Amino acid sequence: MNAESRTRLNQMPEWTALAKHREELGDVQLRELFAAGPTRGSDYTLDVGDLHVDYSKHLVTDETLRLLRELAAATDVFGLRDAMFRGEKINATEDRAVLHTALRAPRGAVIEVDGENVVPGVHAVLDKMGAFADKVRSGEWTGHTGKRIKNVVNVGIGGSDLGPAMAYEVLRPFTDRSLTVRFVSNVDGADLHEAVRDLDPAETLFVIASKTFTTIETITNATSARDWLLTGLRAGQDAVAKHFVALSTNAEKVAEFGIDTANMFEFWDWVGGRYSYDSAIGLSLMIAIGPDAFREMLDGFHLVDEHFRTAPAESNVPLLLGLLGVWYGNFHDAQSHAVLPYSHYLSRFTAYLQQLDMESNGKSVGRDGKKVDWQTGPVVWGTPGTNGQHAYYQLIHQGTKLIPADFIGFAEPVADLLPGLVAQHDLLMANFFAQTQALAFGKTPEEVRAEGVPEALVPHKTFQGNHPTTTILAKTLTPSVLGQLVALYEHKVFVQGAIWNIDSFDQWGVELGKVLAKRIEPALTEGADVPGLDGSTTALVAKYRQLRGR
Ligand code: F6P
């Protein structure tokens, strides 16, 4: 379906039907829905790979789901999906194919971009990464002085940091614990300082991750890292080869920086930054967990890719999650979406999803170039339970906002925890189940009164409930399960972008700030006159210079 000629989303009959249905449902209560459908708790579930997805605690009926699927059909979500999998240039504003799914396609698959099968190239890079990771892990790859590499510092930002940094935390139990792996992203020098201050340069490998190799934060940090290394080693430029590798699409810039392109692991312009951690961008992760576990993770991604590509609408989990987001964002005015993992290892998962979702779907102009007049991507937020329960859950339970939430939990702890700690897992998961129950069903004033609560306190102790949640439950958190989870969210984001008719694969919104920062920097350092600076910023810059004694 052509993005330009498509009927405006909110003029489609399927949209109007949903709006009418929403009105008819009014303030339908989850209590009523469960009373009307005693098997709802097991009926409203789907399985994909190792993930069991329970969507029974949503403000939906069979009719809602049918109407949402009709909207997906009318907006040709599956047509765009097929175009993506085929390697068509669906990222129109950048004239690029969107083929992160090719990064986890099995050897032997055929996926063409501009008439060329990209799969052999993907596996050639994976093999090269594997050989390099093995050399570092075994000690065969040594530093300039012949010392074994014990520290790996990934330098990158956005998609060149968040994915590998998140996955490293998730898969810590699978890592070689004799290696120190750190991630530096912020141009605030404190980030690099804290990452290297206790490291021996002779034992340190820097992995410079940048798709473009022009990102100012990364190049600045990489340059400072090189200075730190060469000063520490009292060595010349030739030491760089053993301590710096690059992950990039830009061989020219890598060479210009002084990294031998033999030590460059390439990827391609059809891999978006926020969709890239299963490409060469995952090298630091692969060094930490080993090539086998990395490939297991890729298999997990692929399993969900295949599900998304082939499962019918009724049982397609990414489609369902995308549609539920549309239901709340467009028909219930929900502004945000919480992702609440009950796993300490998933501590950076939601931060990773923030880029995936908000950089993809934080758009207000459609693929037809016209301003949208419907809501697009939500604010995505959240941290692991149970910590959040003692911080912001109060607002979800009793505040004035509707906040749909995903709860992600596991039946078994993954790690060989210290003796005694495994038993704590049941307590963690008791909280997990208790929260979605409390959010869905609340506590009525009658129930509160029955507990003998004084009348004045009854309204305060009442929980209105009716807060929708999805529960995602898996046996344990393996590399494959991580791949499955990430692919699930990638495709959910895709579904929503397709419905909203926005380009989920560009990110023009990050450009203006970058340009202005470059212009403002000379004003801070040299007091240069910056034409066009507004009154507020001019005064702030003057104050900054005064505080710096300039
Ligand atoms: O924030 C904008 C962005 O382009 C992201 O999409 C990307 O992940 C990040 O910057 C880093 O870019 P690069 O990998 O080219 O350094």
Residues whose N, C-alpha, C, O or C-beta is under 5 A from the ligand:
A	BS01	F6P	I157 G158 G159 S160 A209 S210 K211 T212 F213 T215 T218 G273 R274 Q507 V510
